[in-house]
Amino acid sequence: MTAQFEYSTLAHPQDIQQLGTIFEQCFISGLGGEEAYINLLGVENFRIIRESEQLIGGLATLDMGQWWGGVRVPMTGIAVVGIAPEYRGSGAAIALMQHTLKELYARGIPLSALYPAVQGLYRKVGYEQGGSWCNWEVATNTIQLREQPLPLQPVVPINHEVFHELYQQQARLTHGYLDRHPAIWERLIQPDEKETFYAYFIGTKEKPEGYILFSQYSKEDGTILRIKDWVILTAAAAQTFWSFLASHRSQIAQVRWRSSAIDSLTLLLPEQTAKLKNTMRWMLRLVDVVKALEMRGYPSGIQAELHLDILDNLLDANNGKFILSVANGRGEVTKGGKGELQLDIRELAPIYTSLFTPYHLQIAGKLHGTETAISAATQIFAGSSPWVADFF
């Protein structure tokens, strides 16, 4: 690591303004009100890097959680990694990420996730593809579900806290879902310019079985109903969700929503008219291997042992041989073992999340393992396709 960079927290008003200016240039004002965004996330959650006392870049850390195998694992999201253009290529971004990861390890954080602008930078510090973020679209007139078993209750005024408990019920059962940072909730219910925003409980106010938050807007090619967030906990709620959307067909041309790459909601549609509009993959890093493996849940019927040999160029404590023993849905890690599955810390991420099977990672040349180890890892990390509904 080059010694010329100085890493610190964000404190002084002039630094906040300077970082806001860098973000504005990096993200082409994509954040909308950079200083307001910094204050929303909390000044204390930003990290900055200087060269010769000049502030040249920074990032945000969002402490939250992620659900793996039905258990919440603490995870820090990394957002808005920005370096002033005249300092790009100097190694500043890598130094900033290295310092941040060392700090997260010292704080005992097991996992970190981010959305990459370029994968190369983050792979160099141990991140790899972890799961999907997908936008779906369907023509409203093709939904064709009319039966609506549950009532819909408008939520006015819209206060995100009334949705938290329902959201957590769905999150617990959804591989990769976030235990959201408060700032993600805040931004979720902020309508964009020229958008009208609506919220409904699906079911009765006393016992809702889901909810839907959406906005409506017109584009040159027609009107769009954009679902910003949804929770569906029962079959009746799923049926009601679609029939409610179908009832908009006289005015709304398209419905858009976020879901998994393999969306089970679309199973209710009479034909395969829903299309994946766009998709990208977020990246995950195991910051503390022992904690990450011990804190998540595993399939309850499995009793197995996996002998790992891990290489981590940044965090020394993650290096070497480990035995993961899984029983009764929980894992225990001890040092040592035969090292039958050899891999870089990067490649542990898509195994951990079930994005790729160990077999496919071996075919891609990303790991080496004995047949026994590949088989054990496949059983231990079996899970549904991981996804996140939120971009951060």
C-alpha positions in Angstrom: 0.0 0.0 0.0 1.3 3.5 -0.8 2.1 5.6 2.2 1.1 8.9 0.7 -2.6 8.5 1.5 -4.2 9.5 4.7 -7.5 7.8 5.7 -10.0 9.3 8.2 -13.6 10.0 9.2 -15.5 12.9 7.8 -15.9 15.7 10.4 -15.1 19.3 9.2 -17.8 21.3 7.4 -15.4 22.2 4.6 -14.6 18.5 4.1 -18.3 17.7 3.8 -18.7 20.4 1.2 -15.5 19.2 -0.7 -16.7 15.6 -0.6 -20.2 16.7 -1.9 -18.5 18.4 -4.8 -16.4 15.3 -5.6 -19.6 13.1 -5.5 -21.4 15.6 -7.7 -18.7 15.3 -10.4 -18.4 11.5 -10.0 -22.1 10.7 -10.1 -23.2 13.5 -12.4 -25.5 14.7 -9.7 -27.1 11.3 -9.7 -27.6 11.5 -5.9 -29.5 14.8 -6.0 -28.4 17.2 -3.3 -25.0 15.7 -2.3 -24.7 17.4 1.1 -28.3 16.4 1.9 -27.4 12.8 1.0 -24.3 12.9 3.3 -26.5 14.2 6.1 -29.2 11.6 5.5 -26.7 8.8 5.8 -24.9 10.5 8.7 -21.6 12.3 8.5 -20.1 9.7 10.9 -20.7 7.0 8.3 -18.4 8.5 5.7 -14.7 7.7 5.2 -12.3 10.0 3.3 -8.9 9.8 1.8 -6.4 12.6 1.4 -3.1 13.1 -0.5 -0.8 15.8 0.8 -3.6 17.1 3.0 -5.9 17.5 0.0 -9.2 15.6 0.2 -9.4 13.5 -2.9 -12.2 11.0 -2.4 -14.5 9.1 0.0 -17.2 6.5 0.5 -20.2 5.8 2.7 -20.6 2.8 5.0 -24.1 1.6 5.8 -24.3 -0.8 8.8 -27.2 -3.1 8.3 -27.8 -6.8 8.0 -28.4 -9.5 5.4 -30.5 -12.6 5.7 -28.7 -15.9 5.0 -30.4 -19.3 5.6 -33.1 -17.6 7.7 -30.6 -15.8 10.0 -29.6 -12.1 10.0 -25.9 -11.6 9.6 -24.4 -8.1 10.2 -23.3 -6.6 6.9 -21.9 -3.2 6.0 -22.9 -1.8 2.6 -20.3 0.3 0.8 -21.9 3.2 -1.3 -20.8 6.1 -3.4 -17.1 5.3 -3.7 -15.8 8.4 -5.4 -12.4 9.7 -6.3 -11.7 13.2 -7.9 -11.0 12.6 -11.6 -7.5 14.1 -11.4 -6.5 11.5 -8.8 -7.9 8.4 -10.5 -5.4 5.8 -11.4 -3.2 6.8 -8.4 -4.2 3.9 -6.3 -6.4 6.1 -4.1 -9.6 4.0 -4.5 -7.8 0.7 -3.6 -6.2 2.4 -0.6 -9.5 3.7 0.5 -11.2 0.3 0.2 -8.3 -1.5 1.9 -8.4 0.9 4.9 -12.2 0.6 5.1 -12.1 -3.3 5.1 -9.4 -3.3 7.8 -11.6 -1.0 9.9 -14.6 -3.3 9.3 -12.6 -6.3 10.4 -11.4 -4.5 13.5 -15.1 -3.7 14.3 -16.1 -7.4 14.0 -18.2 -7.0 10.8 -18.6 -10.4 9.1 -19.8 -9.2 5.6 -19.6 -6.3 3.2 -21.6 -5.7 0.0 -21.6 -3.1 -2.8 -22.8 -2.3 -6.3 -19.7 -2.1 -8.5 -19.2 0.5 -11.3 -16.3 -1.6 -12.3 -15.6 -5.1 -10.9 -11.8 -5.1 -11.3 -11.2 -2.6 -8.4 -13.4 -4.5 -5.9 -12.1 -7.9 -7.0 -8.6 -6.7 -6.1 -9.8 -6.2 -2.5 -11.6 -9.5 -2.2 -15.2 -8.9 -3.4 -16.9 -11.2 -5.9 -20.4 -11.4 -7.5 -22.9 -12.3 -4.7 -26.4 -12.0 -6.1 -28.9 -10.3 -8.4 -30.7 -7.0 -8.6 -33.4 -7.2 -11.3 -36.1 -5.1 -12.8 -39.1 -6.8 -14.3 -41.8 -5.5 -16.6 -45.2 -6.7 -17.7 -47.9 -5.2 -20.0 -50.9 -4.6 -17.7 -53.5 -6.0 -20.1 -51.7 -9.4 -20.1 -52.0 -9.9 -16.3 -55.6 -11.1 -16.7 -56.2 -12.0 -13.0 -59.6 -10.8 -11.8 -60.3 -12.5 -8.5 -59.3 -10.4 -5.5 -59.6 -12.4 -2.3 -58.4 -9.6 0.1 -59.2 -5.9 0.5 -56.7 -3.2 0.0 -56.3 -0.4 2.6 -54.7 2.9 1.5 -51.9 4.1 3.9 -52.1 7.8 4.4 -49.8 9.6 5.3 -47.0 7.2 4.2 -44.8 6.4 7.1 -42.3 3.6 6.4 -42.2 2.3 10.0 -45.7 0.7 9.6 -44.2 -1.6 6.9 -41.1 -2.8 8.9 -42.6 -5.8 10.6 -44.2 -7.2 7.4 -40.9 -6.5 5.5 -38.9 -8.4 8.0 -41.2 -11.4 7.7 -40.5 -11.6 4.0 -36.8 -10.7 4.4 -36.2 -13.6 6.8 -37.3 -16.1 4.1 -35.5 -14.4 1.2 -31.9 -15.3 0.5 -29.8 -12.2 0.5 -32.5 -9.7 1.5 -31.4 -6.7 3.5 -32.3 -5.7 7.0 -32.5 -2.2 5.7 -30.5 0.8 6.8 -32.8 3.7 7.9 -31.6 5.8 5.0 -32.7 3.1 2.5 -36.2 3.3 4.0 -36.2 7.1 3.9 -35.2 7.2 0.2 -37.7 4.4 -0.6 -40.7 6.6 0.2 -39.4 9.8 -1.3 -41.2 10.3 -4.7 -39.1 11.4 -7.6 -39.9 14.7 -9.4 -43.4 14.6 -11.1 -44.3 11.2 -9.4 -47.4 10.6 -7.4 -46.8 8.0 -4.7 -49.2 5.5 -3.2 -49.2 2.8 -0.5 -51.6 0.1 0.4 -51.8 -2.7 2.9 -53.0 -6.0 1.3 -55.6 -7.4 3.6 -57.1 -5.7 6.7 -55.3 -3.0 8.6 -55.4 -5.2 11.7 -54.0 -8.2 10.0 -52.3 -7.3 6.7 -50.8 -10.1 4.5 -48.5 -7.8 2.5 -48.2 -4.3 1.1 -47.5 -2.5 -2.1 -45.8 0.9 -2.5 -45.8 2.4 -6.0 -45.8 5.5 -8.1 -47.3 6.3 -11.5 -45.8 8.4 -14.3 -46.2 9.1 -18.0 -43.4 8.6 -20.5 -43.4 9.1 -24.3 -44.1 5.4 -24.8 -47.0 5.3 -22.3 -47.9 5.2 -18.7 -45.9 3.2 -16.1 -46.8 1.9 -12.7 -43.5 1.5 -10.8 -43.6 -0.7 -7.7 -41.0 0.7 -5.3 -41.5 -2.0 -2.7 -43.7 -5.0 -2.1 -44.2 -7.7 0.4 -46.4 -10.8 -0.2 -46.8 -13.3 2.7 -49.7 -15.5 1.5 -51.3 -17.0 -1.6 -54.3 -14.7 -1.1 -52.0 -11.7 -1.0 -50.2 -12.8 -4.2 -53.6 -13.2 -6.0 -54.8 -9.8 -4.7 -51.5 -8.1 -5.8 -51.9 -9.2 -9.4 -55.7 -8.5 -9.6 -55.1 -5.0 -8.2 -52.4 -4.3 -10.8 -54.7 -5.7 -13.6 -57.4 -3.3 -12.5 -55.2 -0.4 -13.7 -55.2 -1.6 -17.3 -57.4 1.1 -18.7 -54.8 3.8 -17.8 -51.5 2.0 -17.2 -49.6 0.4 -20.0 -46.7 -1.3 -18.1 -46.0 -2.4 -14.5 -42.4 -2.5 -13.3 -41.1 -4.1 -10.1 -38.0 -5.6 -8.6 -37.6 -9.3 -7.9 -35.3 -12.3 -8.1 -33.7 -13.4 -11.4 -36.1 -16.4 -11.1 -39.3 -14.6 -10.0 -41.9 -16.9 -8.4 -44.5 -14.1 -8.5 -44.7 -14.5 -12.3 -45.9 -18.1 -11.8 -49.4 -16.7 -11.2 -49.6 -15.1 -14.6 -51.5 -17.0 -17.3 -48.7 -16.6 -19.9 -45.0 -15.8 -19.9 -45.6 -12.1 -20.6 -43.4 -10.7 -17.8 -39.9 -9.9 -19.0 -36.7 -9.2 -17.2 -36.0 -5.6 -18.2 -32.5 -5.3 -16.8 -30.3 -7.0 -14.3 -27.0 -6.5 -12.6 -25.1 -8.4 -9.9 -24.0 -6.9 -6.6 -20.7 -8.0 -5.0 -20.0 -9.5 -1.5 -16.9 -9.8 0.6 -16.4 -12.1 3.6 -14.6 -9.6 5.9 -14.4 -12.1 8.9 -14.5 -15.7 7.6 -15.1 -17.3 10.9 -17.9 -15.0 11.9 -19.5 -15.0 8.5 -19.6 -18.8 8.4 -20.8 -19.2 12.0 -23.5 -16.6 12.0 -25.5 -17.6 9.0 -28.1 -20.4 8.9 -27.8 -23.6 6.9 -30.2 -26.3 5.6 -31.5 -28.0 8.8 -31.4 -31.6 7.6 -27.7 -31.6 6.7 -24.7 -32.8 8.8 -21.4 -32.2 7.0 -17.9 -31.1 7.3 -16.0 -28.9 4.8 -12.2 -28.5 4.9 -11.3 -25.1 3.5 -7.9 -23.6 2.5 -8.4 -19.8 2.0 -6.1 -17.1 0.6 -6.8 -13.5 1.6 -4.1 -11.0 0.5 -5.6 -8.2 2.7 -6.9 -9.6 6.0 -4.3 -12.1 7.5 -6.7 -13.7 10.0 -8.7 -15.1 7.0 -5.7 -17.0 5.6 -5.1 -20.7 6.1 -7.0 -23.9 6.7 -10.5 -24.0 8.4 -13.0 -26.8 9.1 -16.7 -25.8 8.8 -18.9 -28.3 10.6 -22.6 -28.0 9.9 -25.4 -29.6 12.0 -28.9 -28.6 13.0 -28.9 -25.6 10.7 -25.9 -24.0 12.3 -22.1 -23.9 11.5 -19.0 -24.1 13.7 -15.5 -23.2 12.4 -12.2 -24.5 13.8 -8.7 -23.8 12.5 -6.8 -26.6 10.7 -8.0 -29.6 8.7 -7.1 -31.0 5.3 -7.6 -28.0 3.1 -9.6 -29.9 0.5 -11.3 -26.9 -1.0 -8.7 -24.3 -2.1 -9.9 -20.9 -3.0 -9.3 -17.2 -2.8 -11.4 -15.2 -0.4 -13.2 -13.8 -3.5 -14.5 -17.1 -4.6 -16.0 -17.9 -1.2 -18.6 -15.1 -1.8 -20.6 -16.8 -4.6 -20.5 -20.1 -2.7 -21.7 -18.4 0.5 -24.6 -16.8 -1.3 -25.5 -19.8 -3.5 -25.2 -17.6 -6.6 -23.0 -20.3 -8.2 -22.4 -24.0 -7.2 -18.9 -25.1 -6.3 -19.0 -27.3 -9.4 -19.6 -24.4 -11.7 -16.9 -22.3 -10.0 -14.4 -25.2 -10.5 -15.3 -25.3 -14.2 -14.7 -21.6 -14.4 -11.2 -22.2 -12.9 -12.1 -20.2 -9.7 -11.3 -23.0 -7.2 -9.8 -26.4 -6.7 -11.4 -29.1 -4.7 -11.6 -32.9 -4.1 -14.9 -34.6 -5.1 -15.7 -34.9 -1.4 -15.2 -31.2 -0.7 -17.2 -30.1 -3.8 -20.0 -32.4 -2.7 -20.0 -31.2 0.9 -19.9 -27.5 -0.2 -22.8 -28.0 -2.6 -25.0 -29.5 0.2 -24.0 -27.0 2.8 -24.5 -23.9 0.7 -27.7 -25.0 -1.2 -30.2 -22.2 -1.4 -32.5 -20.2 -3.6 -31.1 -17.7 -6.0 -29.9 -14.7 -3.9 -31.2 -11.2 -4.6 -31.7 -7.8 -3.1 -34.5 -5.4 -3.8 -32.6 -2.3 -2.9 -29.8 -0.4 -4.7 -27.4 1.5 -2.5 
